[in-house]
Amino acid sequence: MRPSRDFDGGLLERWTYTLSAADALAYLRLKREWSGRAKWALGAWFIAGGAVFGLLPEGIKGVEASWRSWTVFLAVMALQWALVLLGINLWQHRRARRMVPAPMQAEFEEWIDCVAGTDLLTLECWYLSPELIGQVLETPTHLFVLNFDSAIVVPVRAFADRAEAARMAQHLRDLAAGPYYFEAQD
């Protein structure tokens, strides 16, 4: 969508789209490092599973170091892992629905000196100059422009095609790499 207003002299391009809980879910499912507390909780969860296995009667788990014992142990661990994944999935769906309770109109804009878009965390418009762009991530369905306290999520469906989304992602990476206007020139 080309800018049509006279006062948008610095606006190069604007994309509008509907932001939904599915887009928030895509953001929440990005690979991230687990916090120290989450790692400790996961470790305690599996130690508790080992304790449950140890307390099982011999009729269920079999003789120690037998194939049956190993099979029951692996079944207990697999059940625990399945419960962890189910819990994470339920938490992500609930949080995504809280982040975007109803579908809403959103924008992503390319300006001469910055990019702007609807921030998923506050649902307000954020302007990011090149030095404030932290990460630009692409998935088959979304383009993510992230920094320390904002997340602009643009579905690929907002662009004309997948190639346009890929070009924008590369352009944003190039902008974020610098040089910036405040750096001394040689």
Accessible surface in RSA format (square Angstrom, percent):
REM  Atomic radii and reference values for relative SASA: ProtOr
REM  Chains: A
REM  Algorithm: Lee & Richards
REM  Probe-radius: 1.40
REM  Slices: 20
REM RES _ NUM      All-atoms   Total-Side   Main-Chain    Non-polar    All polar
REM                ABS   REL    ABS   REL    ABS   REL    ABS   REL    ABS   REL
RES MET A   1   128.78  66.7  90.18  59.7  38.60  91.9  92.34  78.5  36.43  48.3
RES ARG A   2   168.50  70.7 155.29  79.2  13.21  31.5  70.19  95.9  98.31  59.6
RES PRO A   3    38.15  27.8  16.25  14.8  21.90  79.6  16.68  13.8  21.47 133.4
RES SER A   4   102.65  86.7  65.78  87.8  36.87  84.9  50.75 108.1  51.90  72.7
RES ARG A   5   112.20  47.1  98.77  50.3  13.43  32.0  43.20  59.0  69.00  41.8
RES ASP A   6   149.65 104.8 118.53 118.0  31.12  73.6  43.75 103.0 105.90 105.6
RES PHE A   7   156.68  78.4 124.48  77.1  32.20  83.8 135.76  82.3  20.91  59.9
RES ASP A   8     8.78   6.2   3.55   3.5   5.23  12.4   0.54   1.3   8.24   8.2
RES GLY A   9    65.62  80.9   0.00   N/A  65.62  80.9  41.74 114.5  23.88  53.5
RES GLY A  10    23.63  29.1   0.00   N/A  23.63  29.1  15.48  42.5   8.16  18.3
RES LEU A  11     7.91   4.4   0.00   0.0   7.91  19.9   0.00   0.0   7.91  21.3
RES LEU A  12    77.22  43.0  72.95  52.2   4.27  10.7  75.26  52.9   1.96   5.3
RES GLU A  13    31.29  18.0  31.29  23.7   0.00   0.0   4.50   8.7  26.78  21.9
RES ARG A  14    14.15   5.9  14.15   7.2   0.00   0.0   1.77   2.4  12.38   7.5
RES TRP A  15    17.56   7.0  15.18   7.3   2.38   5.6  14.47   7.7   3.09   5.0
RES THR A  16    53.62  38.1  34.45  34.9  19.18  45.7  11.25  15.1  42.38  64.1
RES TYR A  17    12.49   5.8   2.93   1.7   9.55  24.9  12.49   9.4   0.00   0.0
RES THR A  18    62.92  44.8  59.95  60.8   2.97   7.1  33.35  44.8  29.57  44.7
RES LEU A  19     0.78   0.4   0.78   0.6   0.00   0.0   0.78   0.5   0.00   0.0
RES SER A  20    25.71  21.7  25.71  34.3   0.00   0.0  19.01  40.5   6.69   9.4
RES ALA A  21    28.08  25.8  24.84  38.3   3.24   7.4  25.15  35.4   2.93   7.8
RES ALA A  22    69.07  63.5  57.19  88.3  11.88  27.0  60.85  85.7   8.23  21.8
RES ASP A  23     1.25   0.9   1.25   1.2   0.00   0.0   0.00   0.0   1.25   1.3
RES ALA A  24     0.00   0.0   0.00   0.0   0.00   0.0   0.00   0.0   0.00   0.0
RES LEU A  25    23.91  13.3  23.91  17.1   0.00   0.0  23.91  16.8   0.00   0.0
RES ALA A  26    25.20  23.2  13.41  20.7  11.79  26.8  20.93  29.5   4.27  11.3
RES TYR A  27    27.24  12.7  27.24  15.5   0.00   0.0   3.48   2.6  23.76  29.3
RES LEU A  28    11.54   6.4   4.07   2.9   7.47  18.8   4.07   2.9   7.47  20.1
RES ARG A  29   120.04  50.4  95.37  48.6  24.67  58.7  40.50  55.3  79.54  48.2
RES LEU A  30    26.85  15.0  17.00  12.2   9.85  24.8  19.82  13.9   7.03  18.9
RES LYS A  31   202.98  99.0 171.82 105.4  31.17  74.2 121.98 109.8  81.00  86.3
RES ARG A  32   116.99  49.1  88.35  45.0  28.64  68.2  70.90  96.9  46.09  27.9
RES GLU A  33   141.26  81.1 109.26  82.7  32.01  76.2  62.48 120.8  78.79  64.3
RES TRP A  34    96.12  38.6  85.62  41.4  10.50  24.7  61.37  32.7  34.75  56.4
RES SER A  35    68.31  57.7  52.86  70.5  15.45  35.6  53.80 114.6  14.51  20.3
RES GLY A  36    45.66  56.3   0.00   N/A  45.66  56.3  32.55  89.3  13.12  29.4
RES ARG A  37   207.71  87.2 196.30 100.1  11.40  27.2  78.84 107.7 128.87  78.1
RES ALA A  38    38.16  35.1  29.46  45.5   8.70  19.8  36.05  50.8   2.11   5.6
RES LYS A  39   104.68  51.1  94.95  58.3   9.73  23.2  60.64  54.6  44.04  46.9
RES TRP A  40   205.28  82.4 198.64  96.1   6.64  15.6 173.18  92.3  32.10  52.1
RES ALA A  41    61.21  56.3  48.89  75.4  12.32  28.0  56.65  79.8   4.56  12.1
RES LEU A  42    41.49  23.1  37.95  27.2   3.54   8.9  40.91  28.7   0.57   1.5
RES GLY A  43    33.57  41.4   0.00   N/A  33.57  41.4  32.25  88.5   1.32   3.0
RES ALA A  44    59.20  54.4  51.07  78.8   8.13  18.5  53.62  75.5   5.58  14.8
RES TRP A  45    99.01  39.7  94.57  45.8   4.44  10.4  98.55  52.5   0.45   0.7
RES PHE A  46    52.37  26.2  47.92  29.7   4.44  11.6  48.34  29.3   4.03  11.5
RES ILE A  47   133.35  75.9 125.62  93.6   7.73  18.6 131.35  94.6   2.01   5.4
RES ALA A  48    48.68  44.8  42.96  66.3   5.72  13.0  48.03  67.6   0.66   1.7
RES GLY A  49     2.95   3.6   0.00   N/A   2.95   3.6   2.87   7.9   0.09   0.2
RES GLY A  50    26.63  32.8   0.00   N/A  26.63  32.8  19.44  53.4   7.19  16.1
RES ALA A  51    56.05  51.5  42.55  65.7  13.50  30.7  53.75  75.7   2.30   6.1
RES VAL A  52    84.16  55.4  82.27  74.5   1.89   4.5  83.31  72.4   0.85   2.3
RES PHE A  53    30.30  15.2  30.30  18.8   0.00   0.0  30.30  18.4   0.00   0.0
RES GLY A  54    43.24  53.3   0.00   N/A  43.24  53.3  24.93  68.4  18.30  41.0
RES LEU A  55   152.21  84.8 125.82  90.0  26.39  66.3 129.57  91.0  22.64  60.9
RES LEU A  56    41.73  23.2  35.52  25.4   6.21  15.6  36.35  25.5   5.38  14.5
RES PRO A  57    79.82  58.2  68.72  62.6  11.10  40.4  79.82  65.9   0.00   0.0
RES GLU A  58   116.72  67.0 105.90  80.1  10.82  25.8  31.97  61.8  84.75  69.2
RES GLY A  59    59.37  73.2   0.00   N/A  59.37  73.2  43.14 118.4  16.23  36.3
RES ILE A  60    89.98  51.2  86.98  64.8   3.00   7.2  88.31  63.6   1.67   4.5
RES LYS A  61    42.04  20.5  42.04  25.8   0.00   0.0  18.14  16.3  23.90  25.5
RES GLY A  62     8.87  10.9   0.00   N/A   8.87  10.9   8.02  22.0   0.85   1.9
RES VAL A  63    99.53  65.5  98.13  88.8   1.41   3.4  98.21  85.3   1.32   3.6
RES GLU A  64   157.26  90.3 138.24 104.6  19.02  45.3  52.91 102.3 104.35  85.2
RES ALA A  65    79.18  72.8  51.29  79.1  27.89  63.4  55.04  77.5  24.14  63.9
RES SER A  66    36.01  30.4  27.06  36.1   8.95  20.6  35.54  75.7   0.47   0.7
RES TRP A  67   220.82  88.6 217.19 105.1   3.62   8.5 186.65  99.5  34.17  55.4
RES ARG A  68   134.44  56.4 126.34  64.4   8.10  19.3  50.60  69.1  83.84  50.8
RES SER A  69     9.90   8.4   9.85  13.1   0.05   0.1   0.00   0.0   9.90  13.9
RES TRP A  70   138.98  55.8 138.05  66.8   0.93   2.2 127.18  67.8  11.81  19.2
RES THR A  71    86.37  61.4  82.40  83.5   3.96   9.4  64.48  86.6  21.88  33.1
RES VAL A  72    26.78  17.6  25.60  23.2   1.18   2.8  26.78  23.3   0.00   0.0
RES PHE A  73    59.21  29.6  59.21  36.7   0.00   0.0  59.21  35.9   0.00   0.0
RES LEU A  74   111.75  62.2 108.28  77.5   3.47   8.7 108.86  76.4   2.90   7.8
RES ALA A  75    57.25  52.6  44.97  69.4  12.28  27.9  52.38  73.8   4.87  12.9
RES VAL A  76    24.73  16.3  23.25  21.1   1.48   3.6  24.55  21.3   0.19   0.5
RES MET A  77    34.52  17.9  33.40  22.1   1.12   2.7  23.82  20.2  10.71  14.2
RES ALA A  78    61.72  56.8  50.05  77.2  11.68  26.6  57.96  81.6   3.77  10.0
RES LEU A  79   110.31  61.4 105.42  75.4   4.89  12.3 109.66  77.0   0.65   1.7
RES GLN A  80    13.72   7.7  13.72  10.0   0.00   0.0   9.98  21.2   3.74   2.8
RES TRP A  81   106.65  42.8 106.65  51.6   0.00   0.0  89.63  47.8  17.02  27.6
RES ALA A  82    53.88  49.5  45.59  70.4   8.30  18.9  49.73  70.0   4.16  11.0
RES LEU A  83    81.68  45.5  73.54  52.6   8.14  20.5  74.04  52.0   7.65  20.6
RES VAL A  84    24.66  16.2  16.52  15.0   8.14  19.6  23.93  20.8   0.73   2.0
RES LEU A  85    89.34  49.8  85.28  61.0   4.06  10.2  85.77  60.2   3.57   9.6
RES LEU A  86    94.07  52.4  88.96  63.6   5.12  12.9  93.23  65.5   0.84   2.3
RES GLY A  87    36.91  45.5   0.00   N/A  36.91  45.5  31.80  87.3   5.11  11.4
RES ILE A  88    58.77  33.4  56.17  41.8   2.60   6.3  58.29  42.0   0.47   1.3
RES ASN A  89    56.03  38.6  55.13  53.3   0.90   2.2  12.89  31.0  43.14  41.7
RES LEU A  90   109.78  61.1 106.09  75.9   3.70   9.3 106.44  74.8   3.34   9.0
RES TRP A  91   128.93  51.7 122.98  59.5   5.94  14.0 107.67  57.4  21.26  34.5
RES GLN A  92    22.63  12.7  22.63  16.5   0.00   0.0   0.00   0.0  22.63  17.2
RES HIS A  93    61.99  33.9  61.18  42.5   0.82   2.1  39.25  40.5  22.74  26.5
RES ARG A  94   142.31  59.8 141.97  72.4   0.34   0.8  40.40  55.2 101.91  61.8
RES ARG A  95    75.63  31.8  75.25  38.4   0.37   0.9   5.01   6.8  70.62  42.8
RES ALA A  96     2.14   2.0   2.14   3.3   0.00   0.0   2.14   3.0   0.00   0.0
RES ARG A  97   136.66  57.4 132.63  67.6   4.03   9.6  62.75  85.8  73.91  44.8
RES ARG A  98   140.03  58.8 116.05  59.2  23.97  57.1  65.73  89.8  74.30  45.0
RES MET A  99    26.83  13.9  14.39   9.5  12.43  29.6  22.65  19.3   4.18   5.5
RES VAL A 100     1.99   1.3   0.30   0.3   1.70   4.1   0.30   0.3   1.70   4.6
RES PRO A 101   107.05  78.0  73.70  67.2  33.35 121.2  75.45  62.3  31.60 196.4
RES ALA A 102    61.84  56.9  55.75  86.0   6.10  13.9  57.23  80.6   4.61  12.2
RES PRO A 103    97.94  71.4  75.94  69.2  22.00  80.0  76.29  63.0  21.65 134.6
RES MET A 104    55.94  29.0  48.30  32.0   7.65  18.2  50.64  43.1   5.31   7.0
RES GLN A 105   120.32  67.3  99.83  73.0  20.49  48.8  55.13 117.4  65.18  49.4
RES ALA A 106     2.16   2.0   0.00   0.0   2.16   4.9   2.16   3.0   0.00   0.0
RES GLU A 107    67.81  38.9  67.69  51.2   0.12   0.3  18.57  35.9  49.24  40.2
RES PHE A 108     0.00   0.0   0.00   0.0   0.00   0.0   0.00   0.0   0.00   0.0
RES GLU A 109     9.96   5.7   9.96   7.5   0.00   0.0   1.88   3.6   8.08   6.6
RES GLU A 110    24.97  14.3  24.97  18.9   0.00   0.0   0.99   1.9  23.98  19.6
RES TRP A 111    53.21  21.4  47.98  23.2   5.24  12.3  47.98  25.6   5.24   8.5
RES ILE A 112   125.44  71.4  97.49  72.6  27.95  67.4  98.66  71.0  26.78  72.7
RES ASP A 113   101.19  70.9  89.39  89.0  11.81  27.9  41.06  96.6  60.13  60.0
RES CYS A 114    18.95  14.3  15.55  17.3   3.40   8.0   5.94  15.1  13.01  14.0
RES VAL A 115     0.37   0.2   0.25   0.2   0.12   0.3   0.25   0.2   0.12   0.3
RES ALA A 116     0.25   0.2   0.25   0.4   0.00   0.0   0.25   0.4   0.00   0.0
RES GLY A 117     1.38   1.7   0.00   N/A   1.38   1.7   1.38   3.8   0.00   0.0
RES THR A 118    14.59  10.4  13.66  13.8   0.93   2.2   3.02   4.1  11.57  17.5
RES ASP A 119     0.00   0.0   0.00   0.0   0.00   0.0   0.00   0.0   0.00   0.0
RES LEU A 120     1.50   0.8   0.40   0.3   1.11   2.8   0.40   0.3   1.11   3.0
RES LEU A 121    76.51  42.6  44.08  31.5  32.43  81.5  46.03  32.3  30.48  82.0
RES THR A 122    66.19  47.1  42.78  43.4  23.41  55.8  50.29  67.5  15.90  24.0
RES LEU A 123    59.39  33.1  41.84  29.9  17.55  44.1  41.84  29.4  17.55  47.2
RES GLU A 124   113.71  65.3 107.54  81.4   6.17  14.7  35.19  68.1  78.52  64.1
RES CYS A 125    74.72  56.5  47.54  53.0  27.18  63.9  33.97  86.1  40.74  43.9
RES TRP A 126    69.20  27.8  66.35  32.1   2.84   6.7  66.59  35.5   2.61   4.2
RES TYR A 127   121.98  56.9 104.61  59.5  17.37  45.2  74.17  55.7  47.81  58.9
RES LEU A 128     1.04   0.6   0.90   0.6   0.13   0.3   0.90   0.6   0.13   0.4
RES SER A 129    27.70  23.4  25.54  34.1   2.17   5.0  22.27  47.4   5.43   7.6
RES PRO A 130    25.64  18.7  25.58  23.3   0.06   0.2  25.58  21.1   0.06   0.4
RES GLU A 131    57.16  32.8  32.87  24.9  24.29  57.8  18.15  35.1  39.01  31.9
RES LEU A 132    78.07  43.5  73.57  52.6   4.50  11.3  76.61  53.8   1.47   3.9
RES ILE A 133    10.12   5.8   0.86   0.6   9.26  22.3   0.94   0.7   9.17  24.9
RES GLY A 134    52.38  64.6   0.00   N/A  52.38  64.6  26.54  72.8  25.84  57.9
RES GLN A 135   100.65  56.3  94.81  69.3   5.84  13.9  33.96  72.3  66.69  50.6
RES VAL A 136    12.18   8.0   1.37   1.2  10.82  26.1   1.37   1.2  10.82  29.3
RES LEU A 137    56.61  31.5  55.50  39.7   1.11   2.8  56.61  39.8   0.00   0.0
RES GLU A 138    60.68  34.8  32.97  24.9  27.71  66.0  11.77  22.8  48.91  39.9
RES THR A 139    38.08  27.1  34.27  34.7   3.81   9.1  37.15  49.9   0.93   1.4
RES PRO A 140   110.58  80.6  99.82  91.0  10.76  39.1 100.32  82.8  10.26  63.8
RES THR A 141    81.42  57.9  75.48  76.5   5.94  14.2  66.99  90.0  14.43  21.8
RES HIS A 142    12.15   6.6  12.04   8.4   0.11   0.3  12.04  12.4   0.11   0.1
RES LEU A 143     1.20   0.7   1.20   0.9   0.00   0.0   1.20   0.8   0.00   0.0
RES PHE A 144     0.42   0.2   0.42   0.3   0.00   0.0   0.42   0.3   0.00   0.0
RES VAL A 145     0.00   0.0   0.00   0.0   0.00   0.0   0.00   0.0   0.00   0.0
RES LEU A 146    21.62  12.0  21.62  15.5   0.00   0.0  21.62  15.2   0.00   0.0
RES ASN A 147    24.41  16.8   4.67   4.5  19.74  47.5   8.91  21.4  15.50  15.0
RES PHE A 148   172.22  86.2 126.64  78.4  45.58 118.6 139.04  84.3  33.18  95.0
RES ASP A 149    61.84  43.3  50.05  49.8  11.79  27.9  31.77  74.8  30.07  30.0
RES SER A 150     2.80   2.4   0.00   0.0   2.80   6.4   0.00   0.0   2.80   3.9
RES ALA A 151     0.26   0.2   0.26   0.4   0.00   0.0   0.26   0.4   0.00   0.0
RES ILE A 152     0.00   0.0   0.00   0.0   0.00   0.0   0.00   0.0   0.00   0.0
RES VAL A 153     0.75   0.5   0.13   0.1   0.62   1.5   0.13   0.1   0.62   1.7
RES VAL A 154     0.00   0.0   0.00   0.0   0.00   0.0   0.00   0.0   0.00   0.0
RES PRO A 155     0.36   0.3   0.36   0.3   0.00   0.0   0.36   0.3   0.00   0.0
RES VAL A 156    19.17  12.6  18.13  16.4   1.05   2.5  18.13  15.8   1.05   2.8
RES ARG A 157   147.88  62.1 111.01  56.6  36.87  87.8  79.85 109.1  68.03  41.2
RES ALA A 158    19.55  18.0   0.00   0.0  19.55  44.5   3.93   5.5  15.63  41.4
RES PHE A 159     9.81   4.9   0.00   0.0   9.81  25.5   0.42   0.3   9.40  26.9
RES ALA A 160    96.09  88.3  51.22  79.0  44.87 102.1  64.09  90.3  31.99  84.7
RES ASP A 161    76.86  53.8  67.38  67.1   9.48  22.4  37.65  88.6  39.21  39.1
RES ARG A 162   100.86  42.3  96.29  49.1   4.57  10.9  61.84  84.5  39.02  23.7
RES ALA A 163    51.01  46.9  41.69  64.3   9.33  21.2  48.39  68.1   2.62   7.0
RES GLU A 164    34.53  19.8  34.10  25.8   0.42   1.0  14.38  27.8  20.15  16.4
RES ALA A 165     1.08   1.0   1.06   1.6   0.03   0.1   1.06   1.5   0.03   0.1
RES ALA A 166    41.12  37.8  37.46  57.8   3.67   8.3  37.80  53.2   3.32   8.8
RES ARG A 167   150.03  63.0 141.85  72.3   8.18  19.5  78.40 107.1  71.64  43.4
RES MET A 168    15.40   8.0  12.28   8.1   3.12   7.4  14.82  12.6   0.58   0.8
RES ALA A 169     0.00   0.0   0.00   0.0   0.00   0.0   0.00   0.0   0.00   0.0
RES GLN A 170    88.96  49.7  88.96  65.0   0.00   0.0  41.73  88.8  47.23  35.8
RES HIS A 171    71.08  38.8  66.98  46.6   4.10  10.5  49.04  50.5  22.05  25.7
RES LEU A 172     0.00   0.0   0.00   0.0   0.00   0.0   0.00   0.0   0.00   0.0
RES ARG A 173    83.40  35.0  76.09  38.8   7.31  17.4  45.66  62.4  37.74  22.9
RES ASP A 174    82.79  58.0  72.88  72.5   9.91  23.4  28.14  66.2  54.65  54.5
RES LEU A 175    57.32  31.9  50.72  36.3   6.59  16.6  54.60  38.3   2.72   7.3
RES ALA A 176    21.35  19.6  13.01  20.1   8.34  19.0  13.20  18.6   8.15  21.6
RES ALA A 177    87.31  80.3  45.57  70.3  41.74  94.9  57.92  81.6  29.39  77.9
RES GLY A 178    20.62  25.4   0.00   N/A  20.62  25.4   3.30   9.0  17.32  38.8
RES PRO A 179   107.68  78.5  81.96  74.7  25.72  93.5  85.33  70.4  22.35 138.9
RES TYR A 180    41.63  19.4  37.94  21.6   3.69   9.6  25.99  19.5  15.64  19.3
RES TYR A 181   189.02  88.2 148.69  84.6  40.34 105.0 118.83  89.3  70.19  86.5
RES PHE A 182   120.34  60.2  87.65  54.3  32.69  85.1  95.81  58.1  24.53  70.2
RES GLU A 183    73.38  42.1  63.67  48.2   9.70  23.1  27.87  53.9  45.51  37.2
RES ALA A 184   101.06  92.9  64.75  99.9  36.31  82.6  75.78 106.7  25.28  67.0
RES GLN A 185   134.55  75.2 103.70  75.8  30.85  73.4  58.67 124.9  75.87  57.5
RES ASP A 186   193.54 135.6 119.40 118.8  74.14 175.3  70.07 164.9 123.47 123.1
END  Absolute sums over single chains surface
CHAIN  1 A    11789.3       9648.0       2141.4       7801.8       3987.6
END  Absolute sums over all chains
TOTAL         11789.3       9648.0       2141.4       7801.8       3987.6
